[in-house]
Amino acid sequence: MFAHLRPAIWAGWPNHRLCANPRASYFRSVYGAIVTLSVEALGIPEVKLITPPRFADARGYFSETFNSANFAAAGIDCNFIQDNQSGSVLVGTIRGLHYQAPPFAQSKLVRVLAGAIIDVAVDVRRGSPTYGQWVKATLTAESGTQIFVPKGFLHGFVTLAPDTVVAYKVDAPYSREHDGSVRWNDPDLAIDWELDGRLPVLSEKDEAAPLMTDFDTPFTV
Ligand SMILES: Cc1cn([C@H]2C[C@H](O)[C@@H](COP(=O)(O)OP(=O)(O)O[C@H]3O[C@@H](C)C(=O)[C@@H](O)[C@H]3O)O2)c(=O)[nH]c1=O
């Protein structure tokens, strides 16, 4: 009699990256929903890929996109104090590579509300064994996957779909005086933005950002 309320398996599942990771901590309920917070370390282990559970039913789904206790238990213990959102009209819009210097350094928890991005985090912690290395992950509104970028990393993304909306939490307030950037196409970083020959859409600030060789990082491990 309640067949119309029977949960549907969430169409955004599976996320192939997590399926491929035998250490990922997830399982499915009898209804097919993912019921644990999944946290996967990326190539630089301080950067995490996170998939919160989604509970699907005939209406759609419900998801706790952030729960401070559950995230802290999974190792992401930040006091997020500001929520940001940006909308990018065109495919191939790049925002980045950005940071805020101490004492306004920010950890970021990034997700996509509409469309899709490739998100990039670059380690710029002086003395880090992975200094100058970067990781990237595809985030989509459909999958609900998030990326955690700690302090000491440059952050940027490229949009893969028109009208992409990105939301992120930060644990320090915006400070124009501490805002900094490094050039998105720095030759030493050589980030593959997967632009397929397209020219990116950039802000004037990002177009004129300094190269890594001229960047005196304010971060140490
Ligand atoms: C980031 C930020 C910007 N602004 C203002 C400043 C400016 O007038 C306008 C646009 O700022 P931007 O050009 O820096 O916006 P954007 O290029 O989207 O900057 C963002 O890029 C991504 C990749 C990040 O990681 C973020 O931390 C942030 O740096 O918004 C705030 O008022 N508060 C904020 O927290």
The ligand as an SDF file (V2000), in Angstrom:
LIG
                    3D

 35 37  0  0  0  0  0  0  0  0999 V2000
   36.2990   35.1390   -1.8090 C   0  0  0  0  0  0  0  0  0  0  0  0
   35.4570   36.3850   -1.4440 C   0  0  0  0  0  0  0  0  0  0  0  0
   35.2780   37.3880   -2.3620 C   0  0  0  0  0  0  0  0  0  0  0  0
   34.5530   38.4820   -2.0520 N   0  0  0  0  0  0  0  0  0  0  0  0
   34.3740   39.5380   -3.0680 C   0  0  0  0  0  0  0  0  0  0  0  0
   35.6590   40.1660   -3.5500 C   0  0  0  0  0  0  0  0  0  0  0  0
   35.3520   40.5030   -5.0040 C   0  0  0  0  0  0  0  0  0  0  0  0
   34.7450   41.7720   -5.0760 O   0  0  0  0  0  0  0  0  0  0  0  0
   34.3230   39.4590   -5.4270 C   0  0  0  0  0  0  0  0  0  0  0  0
   34.9020   38.3480   -6.2900 C   0  0  0  0  0  0  0  0  0  0  0  0
   36.0280   37.8060   -5.5970 O   0  0  0  0  0  0  0  0  0  0  0  0
   37.0280   36.8070   -6.3310 P   0  0  0  0  0  0  0  0  0  0  0  0
   37.2900   37.2790   -7.7010 O   0  0  0  0  0  0  0  0  0  0  0  0
   38.1980   36.6110   -5.4250 O   0  0  0  0  0  0  0  0  0  0  0  0
   36.1410   35.4820   -6.3840 O   0  0  0  0  0  0  0  0  0  0  0  0
   36.6130   34.0070   -6.8110 P   0  0  0  0  0  0  0  0  0  0  0  0
   37.5620   34.1100   -7.9380 O   0  0  0  0  0  0  0  0  0  0  0  0
   35.4140   33.1860   -6.9800 O   0  0  0  0  0  0  0  0  0  0  0  0
   37.4430   33.5750   -5.5280 O   0  0  0  0  0  0  0  0  0  0  0  0
   37.2800   32.3310   -4.9280 C   0  0  0  0  0  0  0  0  0  0  0  0
   37.8990   31.3440   -5.7340 O   0  0  0  0  0  0  0  0  0  0  0  0
   37.9280   30.0290   -5.2090 C   0  0  0  0  0  0  0  0  0  0  0  0
   38.7200   29.1580   -6.1340 C   0  0  0  0  0  0  0  0  0  0  0  0
   38.3760   29.9620   -3.8080 C   0  0  0  0  0  0  0  0  0  0  0  0
   39.0520   29.0400   -3.3660 O   0  0  0  0  0  0  0  0  0  0  0  0
   37.8520   31.0130   -2.9000 C   0  0  0  0  0  0  0  0  0  0  0  0
   38.5110   31.0120   -1.6490 O   0  0  0  0  0  0  0  0  0  0  0  0
   37.9160   32.3810   -3.5340 C   0  0  0  0  0  0  0  0  0  0  0  0
   39.2790   32.7810   -3.6240 O   0  0  0  0  0  0  0  0  0  0  0  0
   33.7730   38.9260   -4.2190 O   0  0  0  0  0  0  0  0  0  0  0  0
   33.9700   38.6080   -0.8130 C   0  0  0  0  0  0  0  0  0  0  0  0
   33.2830   39.6170   -0.5190 O   0  0  0  0  0  0  0  0  0  0  0  0
   34.1140   37.6070    0.1040 N   0  0  0  0  0  0  0  0  0  0  0  0
   34.8440   36.4960   -0.1690 C   0  0  0  0  0  0  0  0  0  0  0  0
   34.9600   35.5800    0.7140 O   0  0  0  0  0  0  0  0  0  0  0  0
  1  2  1  0
  2  3  2  0
  2 34  1  0
  3  4  1  0
  4  5  1  0
  4 31  1  0
  5  6  1  0
  5 30  1  0
  6  7  1  0
  7  8  1  0
  7  9  1  0
  9 10  1  0
  9 30  1  0
 10 11  1  0
 11 12  1  0
 12 13  2  0
 12 14  1  0
 12 15  1  0
 15 16  1  0
 16 17  2  0
 16 18  1  0
 16 19  1  0
 19 20  1  0
 20 21  1  0
 20 28  1  0
 21 22  1  0
 22 23  1  0
 22 24  1  0
 24 25  2  0
 24 26  1  0
 26 27  1  0
 26 28  1  0
 28 29  1  0
 31 32  2  0
 31 33  1  0
 33 34  1  0
 34 35  2  0
M  END
$$$$
